[in-house]
Amino acid sequence: MSPALAPRPALLSPAILLLFLLFACEPQGMLHPDQVPDRSGAAALSTYFPPPESNGGWRKTTDPSRIRQLGIDRDRLNSLGQYLMSLPYENYSTGVSGYKASNKAAIVVKNGWIVGEYYNQSGADRALYYTASNGKTFAMLLAGHLSQTYPGLGIGPSSKLYDRRWLPEGFPVTDSRKSAITLDQVFRHASGIVPEVHHQIASGAVQTESDWNFAPFTVGKDAQWPQSARLAYDPGQPATYTKGSPYSSVAFNHLSLVFRNVTGKEASVYLDQAILSRIGVGRTAYKLTSGMGDTRFAAAGNALMGARDFMRVGYLMLHEGDWNGRRIFPAAWLRRFTGSTAYTNIRSNRDCRWGAKFPADLYRTTGSGQNWVLVVPSLDLLLTFNGRTPASKRAEIDRVSLERLFAAVTERYVACDGTVVNGG
């Protein structure tokens, strides 16, 4: 179990407050990925952990005064919920029963309480949602569990992706430069493995082409689709890629093979046993295509789950891998990502990327269709959004959702630019 965190002080002396503001103004966004920030002085988090939905599920309050005591203005929060539920949707098919593209869900958890829960139509509260590239975040967390569970292998961010111990099907390598790729370069989308924009066959986690085959294509050995054989750029040099974003789903799909090779379990089974079932997640499903063989979880992101269960993953991240005293993955593993601005799939606000007037320790996941969880450790606050919203609305949603969420926060906090909000 992780050490107890220090409680949040009720008052700060002027001298301590000045030191706090000076620290907040430091360029924390420039942390090197190898650095792990110290959270020993961070605010204490709620010690509550929700039982599975089949056994009562999340605790919830709709009482305005109680919500106010928790540091949230209910009416302003409802404005956020109403906005998110009013957004349009795009058609999308997963082939999974219980999924409907028009469903939307948004949930706000403060101090372990659901203080806002919004659905746009009947049945949306019981629906499954396609979490898309959140699968990459799941895979990053699962890699932390792998490192913790198999210490003899020495698996870490600097480990080589192409290692015969966990990726034998990758040998002989189809490009000699692949031998230099590290796991951290995969996590940072800096591996050189075929980016999504490079070719349509690499455009997502799973493909529907009848002659596409998951494992061979992932390691560059699919004769029908040779686009993954050669690297698009040298590992660690994404700035040299001139065709667009280096974001690579194929790179992350390698982890599906790594998980199976190390544990002897198909990646979805390992994900469930190591993380999902241990935090109370109920039904999960996966978008499957004919070329996947016996692989179910494509680590680049093809999983579906309920909105409340998706929040559980965010809550696990908030607690840095601890779930009611059970260590799912090392806290330092997650801090590597949240203490840096180098990771698209766990993107922090340490460089004020999400806004100068929001906390620096805020971070957010990403998934197509606008599926994400936003985590604010200093406020013990989370917001999830699920659905299938057009990509054209992304910038607007980023701006409006953050503005309305923090307009509803009445608790004091220090913004990324060092200003104190709600300080009076």
C-alpha positions as CSV (number, residue, x, y, z in Angstrom):
1,M,0.0,0.0,0.0
2,S,1.3,3.5,-0.8
3,P,2.3,5.8,2.1
4,A,-0.4,8.1,3.5
5,L,-0.5,11.5,1.8
6,A,-0.3,14.6,3.9
7,P,-3.7,16.3,4.6
8,R,-4.5,19.5,2.8
9,P,-3.8,22.5,5.2
10,A,-6.7,24.8,6.0
11,L,-4.6,27.9,5.9
12,L,-1.2,28.9,4.4
13,S,1.1,31.5,5.9
14,P,2.1,34.3,3.5
15,A,5.7,32.9,3.4
16,I,4.5,29.4,2.6
17,L,2.0,30.7,0.0
18,L,4.8,32.6,-1.7
19,L,7.0,29.5,-1.9
20,F,4.0,27.6,-3.3
21,L,3.4,30.2,-6.0
22,L,7.0,30.3,-7.0
23,F,7.0,26.5,-7.4
24,A,3.9,26.6,-9.4
25,C,5.5,29.1,-11.8
26,E,8.5,26.9,-12.5
27,P,8.5,25.4,-16.0
28,Q,7.4,22.0,-14.9
29,G,6.3,21.1,-18.4
30,M,9.9,20.7,-19.3
31,L,10.6,17.7,-17.1
32,H,12.6,15.1,-18.8
33,P,10.6,11.8,-19.2
34,D,13.1,10.0,-16.9
35,Q,12.2,12.4,-14.0
36,V,9.5,11.4,-11.5
37,P,7.9,14.3,-9.6
38,D,7.5,14.0,-5.9
39,R,3.9,14.1,-4.7
40,S,4.6,13.5,-1.0
41,G,3.2,16.9,-0.1
42,A,0.1,16.6,-2.3
43,A,-3.5,16.8,-1.0
44,A,-4.9,13.8,0.7
45,L,-7.3,11.8,-1.6
46,S,-10.6,10.2,-0.5
47,T,-10.0,6.7,0.9
48,Y,-13.3,5.5,-0.5
49,F,-13.3,3.0,-3.3
50,P,-16.5,2.0,-5.1
51,P,-17.8,-1.6,-5.0
52,P,-18.7,-3.2,-8.4
53,E,-21.9,-1.8,-10.0
54,S,-23.5,-5.2,-9.4
55,N,-22.9,-4.7,-5.7
56,G,-24.1,-1.1,-5.3
57,G,-21.6,0.8,-7.3
58,W,-20.5,4.4,-6.9
59,R,-21.8,6.5,-4.1
60,K,-23.7,9.5,-5.4
61,T,-25.2,12.7,-4.1
62,T,-27.6,15.1,-5.8
63,D,-28.1,17.3,-2.7
64,P,-27.0,20.9,-3.6
65,S,-25.7,21.7,-0.1
66,R,-23.7,18.5,0.1
67,I,-22.3,19.1,-3.3
68,R,-21.4,22.6,-2.2
69,Q,-19.6,21.2,0.8
70,L,-17.5,19.1,-1.6
71,G,-16.4,22.2,-3.4
72,I,-18.7,22.2,-6.4
73,D,-21.6,24.4,-7.5
74,R,-24.3,22.0,-8.7
75,D,-26.1,24.5,-11.0
76,R,-22.9,25.4,-12.8
77,L,-21.9,21.8,-13.1
78,N,-25.3,21.0,-14.6
79,S,-24.5,23.6,-17.3
80,L,-21.5,21.5,-18.2
81,G,-23.6,18.3,-18.3
82,Q,-26.3,20.0,-20.5
83,Y,-23.6,21.2,-22.9
84,L,-22.0,17.8,-23.3
85,M,-25.3,16.0,-23.8
86,S,-26.4,18.5,-26.4
87,L,-23.5,17.8,-28.8
88,P,-24.1,16.0,-32.1
89,Y,-23.0,12.5,-32.8
90,E,-21.5,10.6,-35.8
91,N,-22.4,7.2,-36.9
92,Y,-19.9,4.5,-36.0
93,S,-20.2,0.7,-35.9
94,T,-18.4,-1.7,-33.5
95,G,-20.5,-4.8,-34.1
96,V,-21.0,-5.1,-30.3
97,S,-24.4,-5.6,-28.6
98,G,-25.1,-2.8,-26.2
99,Y,-23.3,-0.1,-28.2
100,K,-25.1,2.7,-29.9
101,A,-23.3,5.6,-31.5
102,S,-25.9,8.2,-30.5
103,N,-25.5,7.5,-26.7
104,K,-23.5,10.0,-24.6
105,A,-22.4,10.0,-21.0
106,A,-20.6,12.4,-18.7
107,I,-19.7,11.8,-15.1
108,V,-18.1,14.1,-12.5
109,V,-16.6,12.6,-9.3
110,K,-15.4,14.8,-6.4
111,N,-13.8,13.3,-3.3
112,G,-15.1,9.9,-4.3
113,W,-18.7,11.1,-4.8
114,I,-20.5,11.2,-8.1
115,V,-21.7,14.8,-8.0
116,G,-22.8,15.0,-11.6
117,E,-24.0,12.2,-13.9
118,Y,-25.5,13.0,-17.3
119,Y,-27.0,10.8,-20.1
120,N,-28.5,12.1,-23.3
121,Q,-31.2,9.5,-23.8
122,S,-32.9,6.4,-22.4
123,G,-30.6,3.5,-22.1
124,A,-27.4,5.5,-22.3
125,D,-26.7,4.8,-18.6
126,R,-26.6,1.0,-19.3
127,A,-24.8,1.2,-22.7
128,L,-21.3,0.2,-23.6
129,Y,-19.0,2.9,-25.0
130,Y,-16.1,2.5,-27.4
131,T,-13.1,3.8,-25.6
132,A,-10.9,4.0,-28.7
133,S,-7.3,5.2,-28.0
134,N,-7.9,5.0,-24.3
135,G,-6.8,1.5,-25.0
136,K,-3.3,3.0,-25.3
137,T,-3.6,4.4,-21.8
138,F,-4.9,1.0,-20.5
139,A,-1.8,-0.6,-22.2
140,M,0.5,1.9,-20.5
141,L,-0.9,1.1,-17.1
142,L,-0.9,-2.6,-17.9
143,A,2.8,-2.4,-18.8
144,G,3.4,-1.0,-15.3
145,H,1.7,-4.0,-13.8
146,L,3.8,-6.3,-16.1
147,S,7.0,-4.6,-14.8
148,Q,5.9,-5.0,-11.2
149,T,4.8,-8.6,-11.6
150,Y,7.9,-9.9,-13.5
151,P,10.8,-8.0,-12.0
152,G,13.3,-10.6,-13.1
153,L,12.8,-9.5,-16.7
154,G,13.8,-5.9,-15.9
155,I,11.0,-4.5,-18.1
156,G,11.0,-0.7,-17.9
157,P,10.6,2.4,-20.1
158,S,14.1,2.1,-21.4
159,S,13.7,-1.6,-22.3
160,K,14.0,-2.5,-26.0
161,L,10.6,-3.3,-27.6
162,Y,12.2,-5.8,-29.9
163,D,13.6,-8.3,-27.4
164,R,13.4,-12.0,-28.2
165,R,12.2,-12.7,-24.6
166,W,8.9,-10.9,-25.2
167,L,8.6,-10.3,-29.0
168,P,10.1,-13.4,-30.7
169,E,7.8,-13.0,-33.7
170,G,9.5,-9.8,-34.5
171,F,12.8,-11.6,-35.4
172,P,14.5,-11.3,-37.7
173,V,13.6,-7.6,-37.7
174,T,12.3,-6.2,-40.9
175,D,14.3,-3.0,-40.4
176,S,17.6,-3.0,-38.5
177,R,16.6,0.3,-36.8
178,K,13.8,-1.5,-35.0
179,S,16.3,-3.1,-32.6
180,A,16.8,0.4,-31.1
181,I,13.2,1.1,-30.3
182,T,12.4,1.5,-26.6
183,L,9.1,1.1,-24.8
184,D,9.2,4.7,-23.8
185,Q,9.4,5.7,-27.5
186,V,6.3,3.7,-28.1
187,F,4.6,5.5,-25.2
188,R,5.7,8.9,-26.6
189,H,4.8,8.0,-30.3
190,A,8.5,8.4,-31.2
191,S,9.3,4.9,-32.3
192,G,9.3,5.4,-36.0
193,I,6.8,2.5,-36.5
194,V,4.3,3.4,-39.2
195,P,2.2,6.4,-38.1
196,E,-1.6,6.5,-38.6
197,V,-1.3,9.2,-41.3
198,H,1.3,7.2,-43.3
199,H,-1.2,4.8,-44.8
200,Q,-4.9,3.9,-44.4
201,I,-4.0,0.4,-43.3
202,A,-2.3,1.9,-40.2
203,S,-5.1,4.3,-39.5
204,G,-6.4,2.7,-36.3
205,A,-6.2,-0.1,-33.8
206,V,-8.0,-2.7,-36.0
207,Q,-8.6,-2.9,-39.7
208,T,-11.5,-4.5,-41.7
209,E,-9.6,-5.5,-44.8
210,S,-10.0,-9.2,-45.3
211,D,-6.3,-9.8,-46.1
212,W,-5.0,-7.8,-43.1
213,N,-3.6,-9.9,-40.2
214,F,-3.0,-8.4,-36.8
215,A,0.2,-10.1,-35.6
216,P,2.2,-10.2,-38.9
217,F,1.3,-6.7,-39.8
218,T,2.2,-5.4,-36.4
219,V,5.8,-6.6,-36.6
220,G,6.1,-5.8,-40.3
221,K,5.7,-9.3,-41.8
222,D,2.3,-9.1,-43.5
223,A,3.1,-9.8,-47.2
224,Q,-0.2,-8.2,-48.3
225,W,0.5,-5.0,-46.4
226,P,4.2,-4.3,-46.2
227,Q,3.8,-0.7,-45.0
228,S,4.8,-1.6,-41.4
229,A,8.0,-3.3,-42.4
230,R,10.2,-0.2,-42.7
231,L,10.3,2.6,-40.1
232,A,9.0,6.0,-41.1
233,Y,11.9,7.7,-39.3
234,D,14.7,6.9,-36.9
235,P,13.6,5.9,-33.4
236,G,13.5,8.9,-31.1
237,Q,13.5,11.4,-34.0
238,P,9.7,12.1,-34.6
239,A,10.6,15.7,-35.6
240,T,12.1,14.4,-38.8
241,Y,8.8,12.9,-39.9
242,T,7.4,15.3,-42.5
243,K,4.1,13.7,-43.5
244,G,2.2,14.7,-40.4
245,S,1.7,13.5,-36.8
246,P,4.0,10.5,-35.8
247,Y,1.1,9.1,-33.7
248,S,1.2,5.3,-34.2
249,S,-1.4,2.7,-33.3
250,V,0.7,0.0,-34.8
251,A,3.5,0.7,-32.3
252,F,1.1,0.3,-29.4
253,N,-0.3,-3.0,-30.9
254,H,3.1,-4.5,-30.3
255,L,2.2,-4.5,-26.6
256,S,-0.7,-7.0,-27.2
257,L,2.0,-9.5,-28.3
258,V,4.3,-8.6,-25.5
259,F,1.6,-9.2,-22.9
260,R,0.8,-12.6,-24.3
261,N,4.4,-13.7,-24.6
262,V,5.3,-12.7,-21.1
263,T,2.2,-13.9,-19.3
264,G,0.9,-16.7,-21.5
265,K,-2.5,-15.0,-21.5
266,E,-4.2,-13.2,-24.4
267,A,-4.0,-9.5,-23.8
268,S,-7.7,-9.0,-22.9
269,V,-7.5,-11.8,-20.4
270,Y,-4.4,-10.2,-18.8
271,L,-6.0,-6.8,-18.8
272,D,-9.1,-8.1,-17.1
273,Q,-7.2,-10.1,-14.5
274,A,-4.5,-7.6,-13.7
275,I,-6.6,-4.4,-13.7
276,L,-10.3,-4.4,-14.7
277,S,-11.8,-7.1,-12.5
278,R,-9.7,-5.9,-9.6
279,I,-11.2,-2.5,-9.7
280,G,-14.8,-3.7,-10.2
281,V,-15.3,-3.2,-13.9
282,G,-18.2,-5.2,-15.2
283,R,-18.9,-6.1,-18.8
284,T,-16.3,-5.3,-21.3
285,A,-16.2,-6.1,-25.1
286,Y,-13.9,-5.5,-28.0
287,K,-14.4,-4.4,-31.6
288,L,-13.1,-7.5,-33.5
289,T,-12.4,-8.0,-37.2
290,S,-11.5,-11.1,-39.2
291,G,-7.8,-10.4,-39.3
292,M,-7.3,-10.4,-35.6
293,G,-7.0,-14.1,-35.2
294,D,-7.3,-15.1,-31.5
295,T,-6.3,-11.6,-30.3
296,R,-9.1,-9.7,-28.7
297,F,-7.5,-6.6,-27.1
298,A,-5.6,-4.5,-29.6
299,A,-3.5,-2.4,-27.3
300,A,-3.9,0.6,-29.6
301,G,-7.6,0.7,-28.5
302,N,-10.6,-1.4,-29.4
303,A,-12.2,-1.9,-25.9
304,L,-15.8,-1.1,-24.9
305,M,-17.1,-0.6,-21.3
306,G,-19.8,1.2,-19.4
307,A,-19.5,4.9,-18.5
308,R,-19.3,4.2,-14.7
309,D,-16.7,1.5,-15.2
310,F,-14.7,3.8,-17.4
311,M,-14.6,6.2,-14.5
312,R,-13.1,3.5,-12.4
313,V,-10.0,3.5,-14.6
314,G,-9.7,7.2,-14.1
315,Y,-10.1,6.7,-10.3
316,L,-7.3,4.1,-10.3
317,M,-5.1,6.7,-12.1
318,L,-6.1,9.4,-9.5
319,H,-4.9,7.0,-6.8
320,E,-1.7,6.2,-8.8
321,G,-2.3,2.5,-9.0
322,D,-3.6,1.8,-5.5
323,W,-7.1,0.3,-5.2
324,N,-8.1,0.1,-1.6
325,G,-4.7,-1.0,-0.5
326,R,-4.0,-3.3,-3.5
327,R,-1.1,-2.1,-5.6
328,I,-2.1,-2.5,-9.3
329,F,1.0,-0.8,-10.7
330,P,3.8,1.3,-9.1
331,A,2.9,4.9,-8.4
332,A,6.3,6.0,-9.9
333,W,5.3,4.3,-13.2
334,L,2.3,6.6,-13.6
335,R,4.2,9.7,-12.3
336,R,6.6,9.3,-15.2
337,F,3.7,10.1,-17.5
338,T,1.8,12.7,-15.4
339,G,5.0,14.6,-14.5
340,S,5.9,15.2,-18.1
341,T,4.3,16.7,-21.2
342,A,5.7,14.1,-23.6
343,Y,2.9,11.6,-23.5
344,T,-0.2,12.2,-25.8
345,N,-2.3,9.5,-24.2
346,I,-1.8,10.8,-20.6
347,R,-1.3,14.5,-21.4
348,S,-0.6,16.8,-18.5
349,N,-1.1,20.5,-18.0
350,R,2.4,21.1,-16.6
351,D,3.1,23.4,-19.6
352,C,-0.4,25.0,-19.3
353,R,-1.4,23.0,-22.4
354,W,-5.0,22.7,-21.2
355,G,-5.1,26.3,-19.8
356,A,-3.1,28.6,-17.7
357,K,-6.0,29.1,-15.2
358,F,-6.3,25.3,-14.5
359,P,-4.1,23.3,-12.2
360,A,-0.7,22.2,-13.4
361,D,-1.3,18.6,-12.2
362,L,-4.4,18.2,-14.4
363,Y,-4.0,15.5,-17.0
364,R,-6.3,13.9,-19.6
365,T,-6.5,10.8,-21.8
366,T,-7.6,10.8,-25.4
367,G,-9.9,8.7,-27.6
368,S,-11.5,9.3,-31.0
369,G,-15.2,10.2,-30.8
370,Q,-14.3,12.4,-27.7
371,N,-13.9,9.6,-25.2
372,W,-11.6,10.7,-22.3
373,V,-11.1,11.0,-18.6
374,L,-9.8,14.2,-17.0
375,V,-8.0,13.8,-13.7
376,V,-7.1,16.6,-11.2
377,P,-5.3,15.1,-8.2
378,S,-4.9,18.4,-6.3
379,L,-8.7,18.7,-6.3
380,D,-9.6,15.0,-6.0
381,L,-11.7,15.6,-9.1
382,L,-12.5,13.6,-12.3
383,L,-14.6,14.2,-15.4
384,T,-15.3,11.5,-18.0
385,F,-17.0,12.0,-21.3
386,N,-18.1,9.1,-23.6
387,G,-19.9,9.0,-26.9
388,R,-19.3,9.4,-30.6
389,T,-18.9,13.1,-31.2
390,P,-17.5,14.5,-34.4
391,A,-13.8,15.3,-34.4
392,S,-14.6,18.8,-35.8
393,K,-16.0,19.7,-32.3
394,R,-12.8,18.7,-30.5
395,A,-11.3,22.1,-29.9
396,E,-14.6,23.6,-28.8
397,I,-15.3,20.7,-26.4
398,D,-11.8,21.0,-24.9
399,R,-12.3,24.7,-24.3
400,V,-16.0,24.7,-23.1
401,S,-15.8,21.6,-21.0
402,L,-12.8,22.9,-19.0
403,E,-14.3,26.4,-18.7
404,R,-17.6,25.0,-17.3
405,L,-16.0,22.4,-15.1
406,F,-13.7,24.9,-13.3
407,A,-16.5,27.5,-13.2
408,A,-18.3,25.0,-11.0
409,V,-15.3,24.4,-8.7
410,T,-15.7,26.5,-5.5
411,E,-12.7,25.0,-3.7
412,R,-9.4,27.0,-3.6
413,Y,-6.7,25.8,-6.0
414,V,-3.5,27.1,-7.6
415,A,-3.6,27.5,-11.4
416,C,-0.8,26.6,-13.8
417,D,0.3,30.2,-14.0
418,G,0.6,30.5,-10.2
419,T,-2.6,32.5,-9.6
420,V,-4.8,31.4,-6.7
421,V,-8.4,30.7,-7.7
422,N,-11.2,30.9,-5.1
423,G,-8.6,32.2,-2.7
424,G,-11.1,34.5,-0.9
